[in-house]
Structure formats: structure tokens, C-alpha cells
Amino acid sequence: MAEHLPHSEAVTLHDQLLTVKAEVDALQIEAMRKIVPWYGNAATLIAAFALFISLGSTVFTYVRNIEQDNWALRAELRSLILRLNDLPLKNHELQQKYKKDALIAGDLAGLANNENLILSTQAAEIIAKIPQLVSGSEALTVAVALRNSNQFKASMDLLLVAEKGSNNSESMVTILRNLGVNNYRIGNPEIGRGYYQKALNIFIGGKFSTANAMYEFATHALTEMYWAQSEALIKNCGAWKEHIAKAYVQIENVMSLTPDIANVPNPIKSQIDKTASYGCTP
């Protein structure tokens, strides 16, 4: 008669067989996974697609936030520039109002200069953050305001930004003139003369050439006048006299093109006359 295992031992053996079977099944599944390439695995593809969507959403949100920040800075810059443009007129009106009280007029001038310095410094900080979104004219406005507060280094840094962003002859000439006078003020007259000469050469070939002779003569008349003023700053009276004479030649060229209004006061000639009347003290 066959022998039978005790019931407890039979149960234990059955459990061990089930465990071994489960391990074998797991090994077979793992082996199949290794055989199937990643692009054939649905779970892997779903996970990869979800990751791609998540990364795309993150990048889109990041770019959108940067654009919103940049346009907020642009709006703030425009506001500061408008205030800078209004400041000289407001200061002039106050000076006229209190011209009989030197003490009050002096205090107001000091406050106006402080406000100009604060506004122009804030504007320059914004331009440094978004130079690619700033026009040459905007950078020029802030540079001139900085120069008016004797911040010559900061002014020249902005003028160089403005030079790169300028796309018309009028703003480019103004930028070059300001680079010229700034260099005179910080003790680099030779560099300053180079910028004034570049301003005089603005219409020779290139993208700023023009067939408008009157505009060209008038522009050169002002450039020669500002150059004369810069020479007077360093008491170079020989050069001052030379450029005043050249300014008159240019404005006479303008007036020769409009003989029918020869008796009408010319505003540029009035400016040259005023500069000439100041003279140059050796």
C-alpha cells in the first residue's frame, strides 16, 4: 500500500510550488520586457509623452513669464522717459515763477537735478535689463539726462547702446554729438573730435545718405556749433573760432537755397549767433 505524506507537509510543499511558479512567471515577464524595445512598450511611451508635455508646458510658461516681465519693464521705461522729458519744462516754469527769490530758485534747481538723477538712473537700470527692446531714441533721452546730472560714464555707456539701436540720421547725429561733448567733459578731446567728425560724415555714403541739401547743411551747421562749444569748454579758442566760422558757412548755404525767405529769422542762425556772443576765454 502506498505511503501518504502527512497533511501539513503536503500543504507546505504545495505552497513552495506556488512560490516557485510565481517567481518563474515574474522572470518570464521580465525577460519579455527586455526583448521588447522601448518604443514597443506602451507604458514607456505614455510616460515619455507625459514628460514631453510637462516639459513643453514648463518652457512655454517660462518664456511667457519672461515676455510679460519685459513688457512690464518697457511700460515702466516709457513712464520714466515721459517724466524726464517733462522735467526741464517744469523746472523752467518754476525758475520763472521764483526768479526774484534766488534762494527758492536755487533749492528748486537742486531738487530738479536730484529728481533727474533718480529717474535717469532707474531708466538706465531698466535699459540694461532689456537692451534689445530699447530704441536708439529712448536710450539717447536717458543718456542726455544722465549727462545733465554729470554722470558722464553712465551717459556714454548708454550712448553706445543708442548708437547700435539708431536707425535714422537725426538720432544718429545727435548720439555722435553727445559722445563728442561727453569726451570733452571727461578730458578726452581727441576722441570727442573723432565723434564730431563722424557726425559731419554721416551723409557720405551708407544708409544715411540724403539728397536733401538743406537738411544736410542745417545738420552740419548745428554740429559745427556744438563742436565750437566743446572747444570753448577746454579753452581752445583757436578751434572755437574755426568751428564758429564753419557753422556760419553751413547756415549761409541753407539760406542761399531759400532766397525768398531771406529776411525771415532762422532759428539755427540765432543759436549760432548766441554761441558766438558767449565768446571763448583762453
C-alpha positions in Angstrom: 0.0 0.0 0.0 1.4 3.5 -1.0 2.6 5.8 1.7 0.9 9.1 2.2 2.6 12.4 3.4 1.2 14.0 6.5 -1.4 16.7 5.7 0.8 19.6 7.0 3.8 18.6 4.9 1.6 18.3 1.8 0.3 21.8 2.3 3.9 23.2 2.8 5.1 21.6 -0.4 2.1 23.0 -2.3 2.9 26.5 -1.1 6.5 26.1 -2.1 5.5 25.0 -5.6 3.2 28.1 -5.9 6.0 30.4 -4.8 8.4 28.8 -7.3 5.8 29.2 -10.1 5.2 32.8 -9.3 9.0 33.5 -9.4 9.3 31.7 -12.7 6.4 33.8 -14.1 8.0 37.0 -12.9 11.3 36.0 -14.6 9.5 35.3 -17.8 7.7 38.6 -17.8 11.0 40.5 -17.1 12.7 38.5 -19.9 9.9 39.6 -22.3 10.3 43.2 -21.3 14.0 43.0 -22.1 13.2 41.6 -25.5 10.6 44.3 -26.4 12.2 47.7 -27.5 11.2 50.8 -25.5 9.2 52.2 -28.4 7.1 49.0 -28.3 6.3 49.3 -24.7 3.0 51.2 -24.2 3.8 52.1 -20.6 7.1 53.6 -21.6 5.6 55.6 -24.5 2.9 57.0 -22.3 5.4 58.1 -19.6 7.7 59.7 -22.3 4.7 61.6 -23.8 3.6 62.8 -20.4 7.2 64.0 -19.7 7.3 65.8 -23.1 4.0 67.6 -22.5 5.2 68.6 -19.0 8.5 70.0 -20.3 6.8 71.8 -23.1 4.3 73.4 -20.7 7.1 74.4 -18.4 9.1 76.0 -21.2 6.1 77.8 -22.6 5.2 79.2 -19.1 8.8 80.3 -18.6 9.0 82.1 -21.9 5.6 83.7 -21.4 6.6 85.0 -17.9 9.8 86.5 -19.4 7.8 88.3 -22.1 5.4 89.6 -19.6 8.2 90.9 -17.3 9.9 92.5 -20.3 6.8 94.3 -21.4 6.2 95.5 -17.9 9.7 96.9 -17.9 9.0 98.6 -21.2 6.0 100.2 -19.8 7.9 101.4 -16.8 10.7 102.8 -19.0 8.2 104.7 -21.1 6.8 106.3 -18.0 10.2 107.3 -16.7 11.2 108.8 -20.1 8.0 110.9 -20.2 8.8 112.2 -16.7 12.3 113.0 -17.8 11.0 114.9 -20.8 8.6 116.9 -18.7 11.2 117.7 -16.1 13.1 120.6 -17.9 9.9 122.4 -18.7 8.6 122.0 -15.2 11.9 123.3 -13.8 11.9 126.2 -16.2 8.4 127.2 -15.2 9.4 127.1 -11.5 12.5 129.1 -12.1 10.5 131.8 -13.9 8.0 131.8 -11.1 10.6 132.3 -8.4 13.2 134.2 -10.4 13.0 137.1 -7.9 13.8 134.8 -5.0 17.3 133.4 -5.6 17.2 131.1 -2.5 14.0 129.4 -3.5 15.1 129.2 -7.2 18.3 127.5 -6.1 16.6 125.0 -3.9 14.2 124.1 -6.7 17.1 123.7 -9.1 18.7 121.3 -6.7 15.5 119.3 -6.3 15.1 119.1 -10.1 18.6 117.8 -10.5 18.0 115.1 -7.8 14.8 114.1 -9.5 16.5 113.9 -12.9 19.3 111.8 -11.4 16.9 109.4 -9.8 14.7 109.0 -12.8 17.6 108.6 -15.3 19.4 106.1 -13.1 16.2 104.0 -12.8 15.7 104.2 -16.6 19.3 103.2 -17.2 18.9 100.1 -15.0 15.8 99.0 -17.0 17.6 99.5 -20.3 20.5 97.3 -19.0 17.9 94.5 -18.5 16.2 94.8 -21.9 18.6 96.5 -24.3 17.1 94.5 -27.3 13.7 96.2 -26.7 15.0 99.8 -26.4 15.2 102.2 -29.4 18.1 104.5 -30.0 15.9 107.5 -29.3 14.9 106.1 -25.9 18.5 105.3 -24.9 19.6 108.8 -26.1 17.0 110.5 -23.9 18.2 108.8 -20.8 21.8 109.3 -21.8 21.3 113.1 -22.1 19.5 113.1 -18.7 22.4 111.3 -17.1 24.9 113.8 -18.6 22.8 116.7 -17.3 23.4 115.2 -13.8 27.2 114.9 -14.5 27.0 111.1 -14.8 29.3 111.1 -17.8 30.5 107.4 -17.7 26.9 106.1 -17.4 25.8 108.5 -20.1 28.4 107.3 -22.6 27.6 103.6 -21.9 24.0 104.4 -22.9 25.0 106.4 -25.9 26.9 103.4 -27.2 23.8 101.3 -26.8 21.8 104.1 -28.5 24.3 104.1 -31.4 23.7 100.4 -32.1 19.9 100.9 -32.0 19.7 104.0 -34.1 18.0 103.7 -37.5 17.7 107.3 -38.6 20.2 110.1 -39.4 18.7 112.6 -37.0 19.1 110.4 -33.9 22.5 109.1 -35.0 23.9 112.6 -35.4 22.6 113.6 -32.0 24.2 110.5 -30.5 27.5 111.2 -32.1 27.4 114.9 -30.9 26.7 113.8 -27.4 29.5 111.3 -27.4 31.7 114.1 -28.6 30.8 116.6 -25.8 30.9 113.9 -23.1 34.5 113.0 -24.1 35.5 116.7 -23.9 34.0 116.9 -20.4 35.9 113.9 -19.1 39.2 115.1 -20.6 39.3 113.1 -23.9 39.1 115.9 -26.5 40.8 113.9 -29.3 38.2 111.2 -29.0 35.5 113.8 -28.9 36.7 115.4 -32.1 36.6 112.0 -33.7 32.9 111.7 -32.9 32.1 115.2 -34.1 33.9 114.3 -37.4 31.8 111.2 -37.7 28.7 113.3 -37.3 29.9 115.6 -40.2 30.5 112.5 -42.3 27.0 111.0 -41.6 25.7 111.6 -45.1 28.7 110.3 -47.0 27.5 107.1 -48.5 25.9 104.3 -46.4 22.3 104.1 -45.2 22.1 107.8 -44.1 22.9 109.4 -47.4 20.4 112.0 -48.5 19.5 114.2 -51.5 18.1 116.9 -49.2 20.8 119.5 -49.3 19.0 121.9 -47.0 18.7 119.3 -44.3 22.4 118.3 -44.7 23.6 121.9 -44.5 21.4 122.6 -41.4 22.6 119.5 -39.7 26.2 120.3 -40.3 25.7 123.9 -39.1 24.5 122.6 -35.7 27.3 120.1 -35.5 29.9 122.8 -36.1 28.2 125.0 -33.5 28.3 122.2 -30.8 31.9 121.4 -31.7 32.8 125.0 -31.2 31.1 124.9 -27.8 33.1 121.9 -26.8 36.4 123.6 -27.8 35.4 126.5 -25.6 35.0 124.2 -22.7 38.7 123.4 -22.8 39.6 127.0 -23.7 40.9 126.1 -27.2 39.8 129.4 -28.6 41.6 128.9 -32.0 39.5 125.8 -32.7 36.4 127.5 -31.3 36.8 130.4 -33.8 37.3 127.9 -36.6 34.2 125.9 -36.0 32.0 129.0 -35.4 33.1 130.2 -38.9 32.3 126.8 -40.4 28.9 126.9 -38.7 28.2 130.3 -40.4 29.2 128.9 -43.8 26.8 126.0 -43.4 23.9 128.2 -42.4 24.6 130.5 -45.3 24.4 127.5 -47.6 20.9 126.8 -46.1 19.8 130.4 -46.6 21.1 130.5 -50.2 18.6 127.7 -51.0 15.7 129.8 -49.7 16.3 133.3 -51.0 12.6 134.1 -51.0 12.6 133.9 -47.1 16.0 135.5 -46.6 14.5 138.1 -44.3 12.8 135.6 -42.0 14.8 134.9 -38.8 16.5 131.5 -39.0 16.4 129.7 -35.6 19.7 127.8 -36.3 21.4 131.0 -37.1 20.1 132.5 -33.9 21.6 129.7 -32.0 25.0 130.2 -33.7 24.8 133.9 -33.0 24.2 133.2 -29.4 27.1 130.8 -29.2 29.4 133.3 -30.9 28.3 136.1 -28.5 29.5 134.0 -25.5 33.0 134.0 -26.9 35.9 131.9 -25.7 38.0 132.7 -22.7 41.6 131.5 -23.1 
